[in-house]
């Protein structure tokens, strides 16, 4: 089996397992995943919001916030799980496209 086939199989498995991000933190009462904090959570954890972070926080809003489609946050675990899987597919697709484009650009420079 080629290494790229193994890579795609591994990515497919990770995509299917992505809804565990909903179940495990809730099961272990862990709260948000490390590093996925908004300014409100940082203020709660640290006691203040760093000035630079406060300025930059409005520059970017995620295309699929909280990995769920707008209005699906309260629709139950099956829909949230589906949203997680779609978010994983969108993220991996975007990453693959960017990497392939960068590869093509760098390959042209070597010619």
C-alpha positions in Angstrom: 0.0 0.0 0.0 1.4 3.4 -1.0 2.2 5.9 1.7 -0.3 8.4 0.3 -3.1 5.8 0.6 -2.2 5.3 4.2 -2.2 9.0 4.8 -5.8 9.4 3.3 -7.0 6.4 5.3 -5.5 7.9 8.5 -7.1 11.3 7.7 -10.5 9.6 7.1 -10.3 7.9 10.4 -9.5 11.2 12.2 -12.4 12.8 10.4 -14.8 10.1 11.6 -13.4 10.4 15.2 -13.6 14.2 15.3 -16.9 14.2 17.2 -15.0 12.8 20.1 -14.1 16.5 20.7 -17.7 16.9 21.8 -17.9 13.9 24.0 -14.6 13.7 25.9 -14.4 17.2 27.3 -18.0 16.9 28.5 -17.4 13.4 30.0 -14.2 14.5 31.8 -15.6 18.0 32.7 -12.6 19.4 31.0 -14.1 22.7 29.6 -12.6 24.1 26.4 -9.8 22.5 24.5 -6.4 24.0 25.2 -5.8 27.0 23.1 -9.4 27.3 21.7 -10.3 30.0 24.2 -12.1 33.2 23.2 -11.4 36.5 25.0 -14.2 35.8 27.5 -12.6 32.5 28.5 -9.2 34.0 28.8 -10.6 36.8 31.0 -12.1 34.1 33.2 -8.9 32.0 33.3 -6.3 34.8 33.7 -8.4 37.6 35.1 -7.8 40.1 32.3 -7.6 40.2 28.5 -4.1 41.2 27.2 -4.3 44.5 25.2 -2.8 43.1 22.0 -5.2 40.1 22.0 -8.1 42.4 22.6 -7.1 44.5 19.6 -6.5 41.5 17.3 -9.5 39.4 18.4 -11.9 41.3 16.1 -9.8 40.8 13.0 -10.7 37.1 12.4 -13.9 35.2 12.8 -13.9 31.5 12.1 -15.8 30.4 9.0 -17.5 27.7 11.1 -17.4 29.0 14.7 -17.4 26.2 17.3 -17.3 23.7 14.5 -21.1 24.0 14.1 -23.3 25.6 11.6 -25.2 28.7 12.7 -28.3 27.6 14.6 -27.2 24.0 15.0 -25.5 24.5 18.4 -28.7 23.5 20.3 -29.9 20.8 17.8 -28.4 17.8 19.7 -25.4 15.6 19.5 -26.1 13.9 16.1 -26.2 17.3 14.2 -23.2 18.6 16.2 -21.3 15.4 15.3 -22.2 15.9 11.6 -21.0 19.5 11.9 -17.7 18.4 13.4 -17.2 16.0 10.5 -18.0 18.6 7.9 -15.6 21.1 9.6 -12.9 18.5 9.5 -13.5 17.8 5.8 -13.5 21.6 5.0 -10.3 22.1 7.0 -8.5 19.2 5.5 -9.6 20.2 2.0 -8.5 23.8 2.5 -5.1 22.6 3.9 -4.5 20.2 1.0 -5.4 22.9 -1.6 -3.0 25.4 0.0 -0.2 22.8 0.3 -0.6 21.7 -3.3 -0.6 25.4 -4.5 2.6 26.1 -2.6 4.1 22.9 -4.0 3.3 24.0 -7.5 4.7 27.5 -7.0 7.9 26.1 -5.5 8.2 23.5 -8.2 8.0 26.2 -10.9 10.8 28.2 -9.2 13.1 25.1 -9.5 12.5 24.9 -13.3 
